[in-house]
Amino acid sequence: MKRILAIRGSDAAPGETAPYEDALRAAGLEPVVVGAAAETGLDGFDGLLLMGGSDVNPARYGEAAVAETQPPDDARDAAEMKAIAEALERDVPVLAICRGLQILNVEHGGALIQHLDDNLGHRVKTGDRSRPVHEVEIVPGTKLAAILGEPLERVQVNSRHHQAAGRIGAGLVVSARSKDGVVEGLERPDKPFVIAVQWHPENQANGGDARQARLFRAFARALEA
């Protein structure tokens, strides 16, 4: 079984990573979740999963924190950025989710929007985390579009983020946006599999959404290439 490395936050609550692990296992993968202090490289791993969590330290993209930005988890930032760099160098497949998209963008030299207007409806708290709350528009011809099923223009997603990609890092292309223009997907077209989404497909896949489950199955297929 292919092994997937994931790095949890320093403040991760018990069970917080379980939805990611469940979605990976459903795709036939073995998740290995470690703390940032473990300093684990990618030797012995077939893929890298970047999970959701607290905000990336804005100092990493040359900005001071605004009032709404969460306290930094510098150990996690450093560990994930190191893992991303190694994965890119070795063409190890990467699936990035929510904060994962953001740290991927920062590692490529991009910047983040530190706080989205609450009225835009991207940070939605609901008891059912698999419930879609808004629509995203998928860019035709992207790898994300192929995974989710072309021809496809729009898909319903869940959402609970207050930050988003601003300046896009070198080598990345936008693969999805919400109607208000917020970036919802990024990818590296020159790499076998570097796919990032701003929503939480693990919750939707675990909730029975077959389209969102395709992301994890595509990740699994990339590990066999």
N, C-alpha and C positions, 0 to 999 in steps of 0.2 A: 504494500500500500504506500502511495506517495505521501511524504511527510511535508507539512506546511508550517513554516515558522510564523508566529505572531507575537508581538510584544505588547503586553498590557501596560496600562498606566499605573503610576505609583499609588493613585487613589482609587484603583478599581475595586468595586464592591464585590463580595462573593457572588458568583454566578453571573457576573456582568458579561463575561465573554462566552457564556453558554450558547446564545443564539448563533454566533459565528461558528462555533465548534459544531453545532448540530447541522448547520447548512453545509459545512464542509464534509462532514461524515455522510450526509445524505448523497453527496456527489462521489462518494467512494474514496475520500481523502482522510488522512490522519493529521489533525491539528496538534501542534505543540506550542502551548502558550507559555511564554517566559516573562520574567520581570526585566526591566531595563538594565538592572545591575548585573544580569547574567552575562552580558557582553558576548552573546552567542553569534558566531558568524553563520554563513549559509552552508558550510560543509555538513553534509549529511541531510540536507533539506532539498526538496525539489521545487518549492515555491515559497513566495512571501505574501502574507496577508497583512494589510495595514488596516487596523480597526478604527472605529470611532472612539471619541473620548474628549478630553479637555483641549483647550485652545493651544495652538502652536505659539511659542514665544515670539512676539512681533520683532524682537531684536534680531531674529534670524533673517528677517527681510528688511532690516534697516529702519524700523519704525518704533516709536514709543507706544506703549500700551494705552488704549483708551479706557474709559471708566468701565465699560461693559466686558472687557477682555478678562478672561479667567487667569488666575495665577499660573505661572508657567510650570511645566513638568520637564525641566531641562534634561534630565537623565533619559526620559523617553524620547524627546526630540532628537537627542544625539544618537541614541541607539537606532532609531528608525531611519534617520538620515544616512547613517553608516550602512545599514542593511540595504537601503535603496541603492546607494552607490555601488555596492557589491553586486546586487542583483542586475543592475543595468550593465555593469562590466561583463558579467558572466552570462547574460541573456537568460537569467532565471525569471520565470513568469511572476508577475506581480498583479494582485487584485487589491485595489484600494477603495475603502468605504468611508464616506463622510470626512472625519478628520484625516483619514488616510489620503483622500484626494488632496486635501490642503497641504499636508506635509510633503506629498509627492510634488506638488507645484512649487513649494518653497525650495525643495532640494534641486529643482531645475532652474532656480534663480527667479522664480515668480514671487508675487506678493499676494496678500489676502485683504479682503474687505473685512475689517475687524468686527463690524456689527451691522446687521441688516435691520431695516425698519421693521419693528414687530408687526406692523399692519400688513406687511407683505405676505404673512402667513407661512413662513418657512420653519418657524419653531413652534410646532404644534404638539401639545402634550395631550395624550390620549391613553386610556387604559389598554386599548388594543393597538399595539405598536405595528401590527401588520396592516392596519387600515390605511388605504390611500387617502391623501388629503389635498393633493394638487396634481397638475398635469405637467409633464415635461415634453419638449419637442426634441426628437432624436434627429441628428444630422445625417442625411442619407449618404451612403457610401462609406461610412465609418465602420470600424470593427464592432463597435457597440451595436450599431444598426443590424449588422449581420448576425450578431449573437441573439438579439432580441427578436429577430425575425423580419427581414425586409420582404415586401415593402411595408414600412412602418413609419408613421409620422409622429405619433404621440403615445405616451404610456402614462398610466396613473401610478403615482409613487407616494410613499409615506415621507415624512419630513420632520426633523427636529434639530436643525442647525441654526445658529445665529451668525455664523461667518461663512464666507464663500471665497472662491478664487477671484482675485482682482487682475493684476498683471499676470499674464500667462507665461510660464517658464519656457525657456528655449527647448525646442524639440517636441513640445506638447501641442496637441490640437484639441479644440473644443468639440465634443461629440454630442452634447445635449445642453439645452437651456430651458429654463422655465419661461412662461409667457412674459414675465417682467424683466427678462434678460439675464437673470442670475445663472451662472455657469453650473450645470448639473452633471456634466461628464467631461472627462479628459482622457486622452490616450496618446501613446507613442506609436505613430504609424510605421516607424522604422524598426520596431522591436516585435518579436514574435507575439508577446502578450504582456502589455502594460496597460491595464484598463482601470479607470477610476470613476466612481459614481458618488454623487453627493447624498443620495438617499440611503436607505438601509434595506438592501435586498435580502439580507439574512432573515429579517423579520417576515417579510412578505413571502419568501420561499418557504419558511417554516409554517406559515399560515396557509399554504396550499396554492400560492400563486405560481403557476407553472412557468410563466414567462420569466419571472425573477430567478427561478431555479436554474434557468438556462445559463445565467452568469457563472454559477458555480460549476456546472457541467462543462462549460467552455473552458474554464480555468483548469479543470481536471484533464481535459483533452490536450490542452497546451503542454501539460507536464509529460505527455507521452510522445511529443514531437521530437 
